[in-house]
Amino acid sequence: MMHRLTRLAAATALIALPATAFAQTMDVAALRDAALKDDLAWEITEGLTTEIGPRLAGTEAEARARAWAVKKLAALGFSNVRSEPFDMKTWVRGAETLEVLAPFPQPLRLTALGNSGATPAAGLEAEIVYFPDLAALQAAPGGSLKGKIAFVSHAMTRTQDGSQYGAYGAVRRSGPASAAAKGAAAILIRSVGTDYHRNPHAGGTNFPKGVAPIPAAALSIPDSEQLERIVKRGQPVKVKLTLTPRQIGTTQSGNVIADVPGSDPDAGMVVVACHLDSWDLGTGAFDDATGCGIVAAAAKRIMDAGTPRRTIRILWAGAEEVGVFGGAAYFNAHKGEKHALAAESDFGADRIWRVDFKLPDGAAAVGDRVAAALAPLGIARGRSPAGGGADVSALIASGVAGIDLQQDGSRYFDLHHTPDDTLDKVDPEQLRQNVAAWTAMLAVVANAPEEIGSSK
Amino acid sequence: MMHRLTRLAAATALIALPATAFAQTMDVAALRDAALKDDLAWEITEGLTTEIGPRLAGTEAEARARAWAVKKLAALGFSNVRSEPFDMKTWVRGAETLEVLAPFPQPLRLTALGNSGATPAAGLEAEIVYFPDLAALQAAPGGSLKGKIAFVSHAMTRTQDGSQYGAYGAVRRSGPASAAAKGAAAILIRSVGTDYHRNPHAGGTNFPKGVAPIPAAALSIPDSEQLERIVKRGQPVKVKLTLTPRQIGTTQSGNVIADVPGSDPDAGMVVVACHLDSWDLGTGAFDDATGCGIVAAAAKRIMDAGTPRRTIRILWAGAEEVGVFGGAAYFNAHKGEKHALAAESDFGADRIWRVDFKLPDGAAAVGDRVAAALAPLGIARGRSPAGGGADVSALIASGVAGIDLQQDGSRYFDLHHTPDDTLDKVDPEQLRQNVAAWTAMLAVVANAPEEIGSSK
């Protein structure tokens, strides 16, 4: 690690002209290009995934991640580094096994969905009812699944922009509630993902008030296709499902926040966010240690170059995966402060290929300057309105401006919420391109003379 | 399945001239090219992996695989289809977990090696001693590992011919015995593999007489690199290892055998082999359901084309993975019969790229004709002596001729002995190229007028 910091110091020294020279006029291109040699985002990603590992929201592991984060951000020289705790209801995983009992006995691999109910400890034996997609499940008559286990597939495929997650994620988000309402004893879904490894994809589901949670789990994609083949042989398929997750009541989560103070408090803050928690199966490298590394590395580059006009606030949010509790806590605690713009990195760390904006008309030129600064990195301007990542979406919905730096998501849903989301998946070169893009964006936005955003 | 068989029947009808026309003069090129449309190898692979799934040697699942195999081979019209049972000592997996306790608490993923000893049910807590490779472990002073857990890495990389398995497999085969001899409480190794998924690679190890088995397990490669990073932080690393495998005593395994009777009993048999058992984590698609599909599909094509000169014997061996018990049982039971040549498919089902021979001088022309028939499939002639797969190596060592049809092994050790060895990994087009190569080889060898092989 020391070698990396030494190299970083040498690299940043090249651009560390006196701070006064930079007020509102940082050399965006020089900052961007120097960031292509960044090692800090990798160092943060490697540190968080190695020294903490999985960090499920509300658990002791997430608390250790907060302590790690406060120490790290303070050591990097940021200001006002602190943890802002909040309470949450916490769900934790238990045993999870599935055995096909008939007609072809064999084990299959799966993982419980967040908020899943539990089977008896000795397991639940029942027959499978197969549905090719969520619509077919929803069309099943009420009560028709009584005592059965619904098994729902889907046809999610790989896309660069990850847009299929919206549509195909519904089987996870609302399939369990639908099956429960029809009397099912449990539900199994094909993992919402695009890989072919024996690693199921975790993720949250929810049961509305009045619908008692049923056991709900995702099969890995090879296992899901295996169960489909077994079902399609035409004989009744009986399985034994054991899932013993628990709601452990109220525990503490929290956001970690750090600032790069700006010279003009009236200009409004620029919030750069990621989330610190992860699902519990992997070490949350792509989701979202890299995001935390990217936004902190970019903010540090601006800080090291001088005092920006606007305060840059780093938000490493807690408890995103399980319901964006950290984003909500931040919004509730800080909505009274003036925010100019918010952006979040929460889609891995493959190369950024597109930038989208939501800017007030008076700040259109800011978008033009950001787009021009990003073009040399191979980033095109999109036409979608920026919405932010989950943790800043409330801010943006409230009127704060937003910029989305869109990563290539072609392999994101191979890894998303799986045991395979580990450090080895991160490509250091693409990670550096991310830091360069964020640095360029911040160099423009944090120093822009225009009024940006409309909150407060 | 019916559609596939219908298409297969149509395809084979095109080349099904009267059998007498084919004695010793089958149209090798026509048989080879028709086999490029084969669906039978896929059907066998799909059936065995779907209807049986994992089939660890000596278990009830392997017994079901034998019953499935006898039924399938009989339905395909082969002669003398039978199971030849034998007894074996059987090891079965139990619980397997690893928790880093300090300095960075987190779970890691691993799997017990075959013949591993067990920890107490409540687990074993001990400190890690890291070795970069097997040589470093072997150089450790006797007694220096007392009460510790050895952790051994290695530098296996991807090769087309799989040649690194010989050298780097040693850490699995002899590392545990070495650690045990030095007093280690247990041993962890980096999986012998080339992938980056959270799927550890199983595989057998052995403890010599007088060395009590210790708990021995393989970490997945991402987990192994994670543990290396943790160790290299420099603080003592304490873990809790739980492995509860058991030796369950003597159970039954068996070989499944089927013949295509030849017209000349004195010419000696041609044995085409695979193994029916698999490791227990995956469904044994690449290892070795495809091999069984390939050799049976090729033999059926010869059978459907007429009566070959030599009897073709299909050997679907039992208990290969755990010690080649099926190959030994076959050799002991059948070494008195005249065998001309033996070959085995046990290296996945990616394209065959090379053919190697071990033929008596008088049969050199057979090798030339086989090589010529394979060249249009993109298969080059190698210079290594054929040694057969494990199940026929005793036959070949005894003087029987051999041909090795070498598959591209570039991704074989991504999947080998892992949960990821499932049907979805099989490429139907490359599988068909395998069938075409085996069909061409059999069409030449089973009908060759030359004397081949020297046993009996």
Interface residues (C-beta under 8 A of the other chain):
Chain A: E46 T49 T50 E51 I52 G53 P54 A61 R64 V100 P103 F104 P105 Q106 P107 R109 Y196 H197 R198 N199 I221 P222 E225 Q226 R229 I230 R233 G282 T283 T418 P419 D420 T422 L423 D424 K425
Chain B: E46 T49 T50 E51 I52 G53 P54 A61 R64 V100 P103 F104 P105 Q106 P107 R109 Y196 H197 R198 N199 I221 P222 E225 Q226 R229 I230 R233 G282 T283 T418 P419 D420 T422 L423 D424 K425
